Amino acid sequence: MHPDLPLGALVSLLHRNHFIALNSRLRPFGLSAGQFPILLYLSRKEGAPQEALAKHFHLDKATIARSVQRLVNDGFVCRRIEPGNRRAYGLYLTEKGKEIIDRILGIEACWEEELLGVLPEGEREGLIRLLRTLAERSMQISGTGGEDDRK
């Protein structure tokens, strides 16, 4: 690898290779790396509307709609009309969706362990903390974030 790659290129390499590894490991389950975060989000916030996913992941509504539709078609997610607003739909994990969560979390944990395994144990937490700080700052600079997504 060229030693003068800018920070953005290094982050891009990590992201791209993460997607490649996840796609390979999720394919046997009929899932892709792009669907992975949606399932995790819904495991924490069932009933969320598609708009909440788009906002949370800083993606356009069409991109989220395609991923959600595929998850619905494949039986991992279902849409339900929300009580009190018959025009609003919430997204919920199906039994199939709930059953896959632990497996995909395990796949992600293995990838992270493989990646971080080259670092001394004491440096791992520091790296993650620094990356989190840089990600938050990048959202402030670009105007794409700032609200607390941990809620």
C-alpha positions in Angstrom: 0.0 0.0 0.0 1.3 3.5 -0.8 2.4 5.3 2.3 1.0 8.6 1.2 -2.7 7.6 1.0 -4.8 10.4 2.5 -7.0 9.6 5.5 -10.2 9.5 3.4 -8.7 6.8 1.2 -7.6 4.7 4.2 -11.1 4.9 5.7 -12.6 4.0 2.3 -10.3 0.9 2.1 -11.5 -0.2 5.5 -15.1 0.3 4.6 -14.9 -1.4 1.2 -13.0 -4.4 2.6 -15.5 -4.7 5.5 -18.4 -4.8 3.0 -16.5 -7.5 0.9 -15.9 -9.6 4.0 -19.5 -9.2 5.3 -21.1 -9.9 1.9 -19.1 -13.2 1.6 -20.0 -14.2 5.2 -23.7 -13.2 5.0 -24.4 -14.6 1.5 -25.3 -18.1 2.9 -28.1 -16.5 4.9 -29.5 -14.6 1.9 -28.3 -11.2 3.3 -25.9 -8.5 2.2 -23.7 -6.1 4.1 -26.1 -3.2 3.2 -28.9 -5.0 5.0 -26.9 -5.8 8.1 -27.2 -2.4 9.8 -30.9 -2.2 9.1 -31.5 -5.5 10.8 -29.4 -4.4 13.8 -31.2 -1.0 14.0 -34.7 -2.7 13.9 -33.5 -5.2 16.6 -33.1 -2.2 18.9 -36.0 0.0 17.6 -38.8 -2.2 16.3 -41.6 -0.2 14.7 -39.4 2.5 13.3 -40.5 4.0 10.0 -38.3 3.9 6.9 -37.7 7.7 7.3 -36.0 7.1 10.7 -33.6 4.6 9.0 -32.7 7.1 6.3 -32.0 9.8 8.9 -30.1 7.5 11.2 -27.8 6.1 8.4 -27.5 9.4 6.5 -28.8 7.8 3.4 -31.5 8.9 0.9 -35.0 7.4 1.2 -34.8 5.5 -2.1 -31.7 3.6 -1.0 -33.3 2.6 2.3 -36.6 1.7 0.5 -34.7 -0.8 -1.8 -32.9 -2.5 1.1 -36.1 -2.7 3.2 -38.1 -4.1 0.3 -35.6 -6.8 -0.2 -35.7 -7.6 3.5 -39.5 -7.8 3.4 -39.4 -10.0 0.2 -36.9 -12.3 1.9 -39.0 -12.6 5.0 -36.6 -10.9 7.5 -38.8 -7.8 8.0 -42.5 -6.9 7.8 -44.4 -3.7 7.6 -47.3 -3.0 10.0 -49.8 -0.2 10.0 -49.2 1.9 13.1 -52.1 2.3 15.5 -53.5 5.8 15.5 -52.2 6.6 12.0 -53.5 4.3 9.3 -51.1 5.8 6.7 -48.0 5.2 8.7 -46.1 1.9 8.6 -43.6 0.7 11.2 -40.9 -1.9 10.4 -40.7 -5.0 12.5 -38.4 -8.0 12.5 -40.1 -11.3 11.6 -39.2 -14.5 13.5 -36.7 -15.2 10.7 -35.2 -11.7 11.3 -35.0 -12.1 15.0 -33.4 -15.5 14.7 -30.6 -14.2 12.5 -29.5 -11.3 14.7 -27.2 -13.3 17.0 -25.5 -14.9 13.9 -24.9 -11.6 12.2 -23.6 -10.0 15.4 -21.2 -13.0 15.6 -20.0 -12.5 12.0 -19.4 -8.8 12.7 -17.5 -9.6 16.0 -15.3 -12.1 14.2 -14.4 -9.6 11.4 -13.6 -7.0 14.0 -11.4 -9.4 16.0 -9.6 -10.4 12.8 -9.0 -6.8 11.9 -8.1 -5.5 15.3 -6.0 -8.6 16.1 -2.9 -6.9 14.6 -3.1 -4.3 17.4 -2.0 -4.7 21.0 -5.0 -5.1 23.3 -4.5 -1.7 24.9 -4.6 0.2 21.6 -7.9 -1.2 20.4 -10.2 0.8 22.6 -8.2 4.0 21.9 -8.5 3.4 18.2 -12.2 2.9 18.3 -12.6 6.0 20.5 -10.6 8.1 18.1 -12.5 6.8 15.0 -15.8 7.6 16.8 -14.6 11.2 17.5 -13.5 11.6 13.8 -16.7 10.2 12.5 -18.7 12.7 14.6 -16.5 15.6 13.6 -16.8 14.6 9.9 -20.6 14.8 10.3 -20.4 18.2 11.9 -18.1 19.5 9.1 -20.3 18.1 6.3 -23.6 19.1 8.1 -25.0 15.6 8.0 -25.2 14.9 11.7 -24.8 16.3 15.1 -27.9 14.9 16.8 -27.4 12.1 19.3 -28.0 8.8 17.4 -27.7 6.7 20.6 -31.3 7.4 21.7 
